[in-house]
């Protein structure tokens, strides 16, 4: 894999945005995941959030380096390479991936449908169908469109999210600094084990985006490009998620006192602030986040079947992508009927543990060692472009 040209920053940035936009929807936009995994940790919540984003991006970095340096063609081959000589362990990733894809797409569709219902009074089931169709249309045209869509959406999401969270933090009845100080005084480091566990679990189930990321990250033809894209993604993800957690800590007593307020706690908090314009801005941000998550996760599933044998008589990649997208979205829409909170609390939680064992720890240990050894022998090929 030789290259004599420096990778354009726009390409590096767009790959980093793929991970950010896929995380945005359930991760920090609704506030549901942030509330479930971090707010109850008190002052350690923001710390745990930052650690989880570091674990996630470091894991993805090793995955991209392994994928691109060896010119691997599928996630299946990637995990066979990672687990070799125990290649059959790759099936553990398959189990994790398919379950998490259903959960993640269902969560994105459910969250978006809940938002449409809250803002426009649109029937929840009709909202599910509408979002499902939109996600399918944005998915079927390949990696180039995903990178472009992710870049534009990510910029809009990051700017609006920072505005919303900053306003929310400064409008709390009790300053967040006081809340965190009181929590530290009362509990000290008692929540540290839970904070570490939640950081790993959260990073574990966010690894469902790995097939999408490696498919979109193939233009990063050197180690530096892979690293830079993930550092960009780390900053974007850590800033947005941490600000979300901090804001929700300040408004926890408000959204937990409202019936259904914990489904989309950020929306409940924005409404409580009494600023109509802020609620409207948040609504736009929320829908962007959820749609981008649904699109990137769906594409990860679709890309895995583009060259499947049962598509051998279909020459059009768009047609093949459409068939796969319709299949997985239809299943996910069915699951989304159980509601966003149940999906995140149960589906994500259990898959997170599997993700730790199958993806996070293996890539940060065995993957790091294999990449280091491989790069020592093939650095001239893979690092030609600096």
PERAQUI-V664976 format. One record per residue. N is the residue number from 1. SS is DSSP state (H for helix, E for strand, L for the rest). OMEGA is omega in whole degrees, -180 to 180 (none if undefined). Layout:
BEGIN
n	ss	omega
N	SS	OMEGA
N	SS	OMEGA
END
This chain:
BEGIN
n	ss	omega
1	L	-176
2	L	179
3	L	-178
4	L	-177
5	L	176
6	L	-180
7	L	-180
8	L	179
9	H	-179
10	H	179
11	H	178
12	H	-179
13	H	-177
14	H	178
15	H	176
16	H	180
17	H	179
18	H	179
19	H	180
20	H	-177
21	H	178
22	H	180
23	H	-169
24	H	-171
25	H	179
26	H	-172
27	H	-177
28	H	-175
29	H	179
30	L	-176
31	L	-176
32	H	179
33	H	179
34	H	179
35	H	-177
36	H	-171
37	H	-172
38	L	-173
39	H	-178
40	H	178
41	H	-179
42	L	-175
43	L	179
44	H	-180
45	H	178
46	H	179
47	H	179
48	H	180
49	H	179
50	H	179
51	H	-179
52	H	179
53	H	175
54	H	177
55	H	-178
56	H	-176
57	H	176
58	H	177
59	H	-180
60	H	178
61	H	180
62	H	179
63	H	-180
64	H	179
65	H	179
66	H	-177
67	H	-174
68	H	-178
69	H	-178
70	L	-179
71	L	179
72	L	-173
73	L	-179
74	L	177
75	H	178
76	H	178
77	H	179
78	H	-177
79	H	172
80	H	176
81	H	-180
82	H	-173
83	H	-179
84	L	14
85	L	179
86	L	-171
87	H	-175
88	H	176
89	H	178
90	H	-179
91	H	176
92	H	176
93	H	180
94	H	180
95	H	179
96	H	-173
97	H	-175
98	H	177
99	H	-177
100	H	177
101	H	179
102	H	-179
103	H	-174
104	H	179
105	H	178
106	H	180
107	H	180
108	H	-180
109	H	180
110	H	180
111	H	180
112	H	179
113	H	177
114	H	179
115	H	179
116	H	178
117	H	-178
118	H	-175
119	H	-171
120	H	-179
121	L	-179
122	L	179
123	L	-175
124	H	-178
125	H	177
126	H	177
127	H	178
128	H	-179
129	H	-179
130	H	-179
131	H	179
132	H	179
133	H	180
134	H	179
135	H	180
136	H	-177
137	H	-179
138	H	-175
139	H	-162
140	L	-174
141	L	168
142	L	-172
143	H	-179
144	H	180
145	H	180
146	H	179
147	H	-178
148	H	180
149	H	-179
150	H	-179
151	H	-178
152	H	179
153	H	-176
154	H	179
155	H	179
156	H	-179
157	H	-176
158	H	-179
159	H	-178
160	H	180
161	H	180
162	H	178
163	H	-178
164	H	-176
165	H	178
166	H	178
167	H	179
168	H	-179
169	H	-176
170	H	-180
171	L	177
172	L	177
173	L	176
174	L	-179
175	L	-178
176	H	179
177	H	179
178	H	179
179	H	-179
180	H	179
181	H	179
182	H	179
183	H	179
184	H	180
185	H	-176
186	H	-171
187	H	-180
188	L	-178
189	L	-177
190	L	-179
191	L	-176
192	H	178
193	H	179
194	H	180
195	H	179
196	H	179
197	H	-178
198	H	178
199	H	180
200	H	-179
201	H	-179
202	H	177
203	H	-178
204	H	-177
205	H	174
206	H	179
207	H	174
208	H	-179
209	H	-174
210	H	179
211	H	177
212	H	-176
213	H	-178
214	H	178
215	H	-180
216	H	-175
217	L	-179
218	L	177
219	L	180
220	L	-170
221	L	171
222	L	-177
223	H	-178
224	H	179
225	H	178
226	H	-179
227	H	-178
228	H	-179
229	H	-179
230	H	174
231	H	175
232	H	-180
233	H	179
234	H	-179
235	H	-179
236	H	-178
237	H	-178
238	H	180
239	H	-177
240	H	-178
241	H	-179
242	H	177
243	H	177
244	H	-180
245	H	-179
246	H	179
247	H	-178
248	H	175
249	H	-179
250	H	-177
251	H	-176
252	H	-178
253	H	-179
254	H	-174
255	H	177
256	L	-180
257	L	-179
258	L	178
259	L	-179
260	L	-176
261	L	-179
262	L	178
263	L	173
264	L	-173
265	H	179
266	H	177
267	H	178
268	H	-180
269	H	179
270	H	179
271	H	-179
272	H	179
273	H	176
274	L	179
275	L	-177
276	H	-178
277	H	-180
278	H	179
279	H	178
280	H	178
281	H	179
282	H	179
283	H	178
284	H	180
285	H	-178
286	H	-179
287	H	176
288	H	-178
289	H	-176
290	H	178
291	H	-180
292	H	177
293	H	179
294	H	-179
295	H	-176
296	H	179
297	H	178
298	H	180
299	H	177
300	H	178
301	H	-177
302	H	-177
303	H	-180
304	H	-175
305	L	-176
306	L	-178
307	L	-180
308	L	-176
309	H	-177
310	H	174
311	H	-172
312	L	-179
313	L	179
314	L	-176
315	L	-177
316	L	178
317	H	180
318	H	179
319	H	179
320	H	179
321	H	-179
322	H	-180
323	H	180
324	H	-178
325	H	180
326	H	-179
327	H	-174
328	H	180
329	H	179
330	H	177
331	H	-178
332	H	178
333	H	177
334	H	180
335	H	-177
336	H	179
337	H	-180
338	H	176
339	L	-175
340	H	-175
341	H	-180
342	H	179
343	H	-177
344	H	-176
345	H	-175
346	H	-177
347	H	-178
348	H	-175
349	H	-178
350	H	179
351	H	178
352	H	179
353	H	178
354	H	179
355	H	177
356	H	-175
357	H	-172
358	H	-173
359	H	-171
360	H	-178
361	H	178
362	H	-179
363	H	-179
364	H	179
365	H	-179
366	H	-179
367	H	178
368	H	-179
369	H	-179
370	H	178
371	H	-180
372	H	180
373	H	-179
374	H	-178
375	H	178
376	H	-179
377	H	-174
378	H	-176
379	H	-178
380	H	180
381	H	-172
382	H	-178
383	L	-179
384	L	-179
385	L	177
386	L	none
END
